[in-house]
Amino acid sequence: MNFLSTFVFAILAFFSLVNAAPIALGADSLSTRDVFVPPVLLPNSHSVWKVGSKQTVTWDVRDAPKQITNGQAQVILVTNGKLDYEHPLAKGIDVLKGKAQITVPKVAPGKNYQILVFGDSGNTGEFFTITN
């Protein structure tokens, strides 16, 4: 019985090692992804946007990596630190373009707004004002 217990234990230990062995990572794995966090240039702390107006959001692409695995960006409005992912101001934007034309949504007037350019990673710009 002692030999059988040792044999079963050895087999179970072997299978646990096989299950814990590292796997080869494919082209879509996280280890092959880059992170590009372009700084938002406009709007900035001096910007005042009016509800319903057309505006251009710009971000700095000078330090972009040579290859970007997720080159599609979204422009998100941030209010009091809350991100409105459900209603992006722009989506499917080429992050290397460095700008996106948006329409300012109908929101309450205030100085607590920020823009987030979200692609591989996210970054928020300075607080700015939206008026009626």
C-alpha positions in Angstrom: 0.0 0.0 0.0 2.9 2.4 0.7 4.3 2.0 -2.8 0.8 2.6 -4.3 0.4 5.8 -2.3 3.8 7.1 -3.3 3.1 6.3 -7.0 -0.3 8.1 -7.0 1.3 11.1 -5.2 4.1 11.2 -7.8 1.6 11.1 -10.7 -0.5 13.9 -9.2 2.6 16.0 -8.6 3.7 15.5 -12.2 0.3 16.6 -13.6 0.3 19.7 -11.3 3.7 20.7 -12.7 2.5 20.2 -16.3 -0.5 22.4 -15.6 1.7 25.1 -14.1 4.1 25.1 -17.0 4.3 28.4 -18.9 2.5 28.6 -22.2 3.8 30.2 -25.4 2.3 33.6 -25.8 0.7 34.5 -29.1 0.9 37.7 -31.1 -2.1 39.1 -29.3 -0.8 38.5 -25.8 -0.3 41.3 -23.3 3.4 40.8 -23.3 3.6 42.1 -27.0 1.5 45.1 -26.4 2.8 48.6 -26.2 1.5 51.4 -24.0 1.1 54.8 -25.5 -0.2 57.6 -23.3 -0.3 60.8 -25.4 -0.7 64.0 -23.4 -3.9 65.9 -24.1 -3.0 69.4 -25.3 -6.5 70.8 -25.9 -8.7 71.5 -24.2 -6.6 73.0 -21.4 -7.2 75.1 -18.3 -7.8 78.2 -20.5 -10.4 76.5 -22.7 -14.1 77.4 -22.6 -16.4 75.3 -24.7 -20.1 76.0 -25.4 -22.7 73.2 -25.4 -23.5 72.2 -29.0 -20.3 73.7 -30.5 -17.8 71.9 -32.6 -14.4 71.6 -31.0 -11.1 69.9 -31.7 -9.4 67.7 -29.1 -5.7 67.5 -29.7 -3.0 65.3 -28.1 0.8 65.0 -28.5 2.0 62.1 -30.7 5.7 63.1 -31.0 6.8 60.3 -28.7 4.6 57.6 -30.2 6.2 54.1 -30.4 7.1 52.9 -33.9 4.4 50.3 -33.8 1.1 50.6 -31.9 -0.9 47.4 -31.4 -4.2 49.2 -30.6 -4.2 52.3 -32.8 -7.9 53.0 -32.3 -8.7 55.6 -29.7 -11.8 57.0 -28.1 -12.3 60.5 -26.7 -14.2 60.4 -23.4 -15.6 63.3 -21.4 -14.7 63.1 -17.7 -16.9 65.0 -15.2 -15.9 65.3 -11.6 -13.6 62.3 -12.1 -16.3 60.1 -13.6 -15.7 58.7 -17.1 -18.6 58.6 -19.5 -17.6 55.4 -21.4 -21.2 54.9 -22.5 -21.2 58.1 -24.6 -17.8 58.6 -26.2 -17.4 62.0 -27.9 -15.4 60.2 -30.7 -14.5 56.6 -31.3 -12.5 54.7 -33.8 -10.0 57.6 -34.1 -6.5 56.8 -35.3 -4.5 57.6 -32.2 -1.5 58.8 -34.3 -3.7 61.4 -36.0 -3.4 63.5 -32.8 -6.8 65.1 -33.0 -10.5 64.5 -33.2 -13.4 66.8 -34.0 -16.2 66.5 -31.5 -19.5 68.2 -30.6 -19.8 69.4 -27.1 -22.6 67.4 -25.4 -25.5 68.9 -23.5 -24.1 68.9 -19.9 -24.4 71.2 -16.9 -22.2 74.2 -17.0 -19.1 73.9 -15.0 -15.3 74.0 -14.6 -14.9 70.3 -13.7 -14.5 68.8 -17.1 -11.6 66.9 -18.5 -10.9 64.9 -21.7 -9.6 61.4 -21.8 -7.9 60.0 -24.9 -8.3 56.2 -24.5 -6.6 53.6 -26.6 -3.9 51.3 -25.2 -3.9 53.4 -22.1 -5.8 56.4 -20.9 -4.8 59.9 -19.9 -6.8 62.9 -18.9 -6.1 66.5 -19.8 -6.4 69.6 -17.7 -9.7 70.7 -16.2 -11.6 73.1 -18.5 -15.0 74.9 -18.6 -18.2 74.1 -20.5 -20.9 76.8 -20.7 -24.5 76.9 -22.0 
